[in-house]
Amino acid sequence: MPGPYKDSKIYGCFALNRLVAQLGIDLYQNGLEGKLDEILRTRDSAVSKEEIKHEIRSNHFMTNKVLEQLQADGFITVTLEEGRYRIRITKAGVLHVRKYNEFYKRIYEEQIRDHYKYTGLPYWFR
C-alpha cells in the first residue's frame, strides 16, 4: 500500500530544509536575519540536483518541477557549473523555511513521517 500523497509543496519544504542544513546554521538562532547575508556570501552551500532528487526521493520530473517553483519564488538559485547543476538557497528561502516550518510540520505531519520512516526524522522536524 502506498504512503500518503506528497505534493510539490512538501517536496519544496524537504529541499529547502536540506539546503539550510548544508549551511550548517541554527535556523532558529536569534539575530539570524542580520547574519544571513554574510553567511550566504562566505559559505559554499551548493548542492547538486542529484542531492535534491535524493532528498525528496522523487523522479526527475518532480525534482525539476519543485526546483522550478522554488526558483520562481526566489527561494533558490540554480546555476550550471562544469556541466552540473548547483542549487543554492537564497536569503528569502532561509527566511521562508524559518517562518513556515511549523506550519509544514502541522499540515504535513503524516507525509513527513512517512517520507523519513527509514532514515529517521530530520533535525528540523524534531
Rosetta blueprint (number, residue, H / E / L):
1 M L
2 P L
3 G L
4 P L
5 Y L
6 K L
7 D L
8 S H
9 K H
10 I H
11 Y H
12 G H
13 C H
14 F H
15 A H
16 L H
17 N H
18 R H
19 L H
20 V H
21 A H
22 Q H
23 L H
24 G L
25 I L
26 D L
27 L L
28 Y L
29 Q L
30 N L
31 G L
32 L H
33 E H
34 G H
35 K H
36 L H
37 D H
38 E H
39 I H
40 L H
41 R H
42 T H
43 R L
44 D L
45 S L
46 A L
47 V E
48 S E
49 K H
50 E H
51 E H
52 I H
53 K H
54 H H
55 E H
56 I H
57 R L
58 S L
59 N L
60 H H
61 F H
62 M H
63 T H
64 N H
65 K H
66 V H
67 L H
68 E H
69 Q H
70 L H
71 Q H
72 A H
73 D L
74 G L
75 F L
76 I E
77 T E
78 V E
79 T E
80 L E
81 E E
82 E L
83 G L
84 R E
85 Y E
86 R E
87 I E
88 R E
89 I E
90 T L
91 K H
92 A H
93 G H
94 V H
95 L H
96 H H
97 V H
98 R H
99 K H
100 Y H
101 N H
102 E H
103 F H
104 Y H
105 K H
106 R H
107 I H
108 Y L
109 E H
110 E H
111 Q H
112 I H
113 R H
114 D H
115 H H
116 Y L
117 K L
118 Y L
119 T L
120 G L
121 L L
122 P L
123 Y H
124 W H
125 F H
126 R L
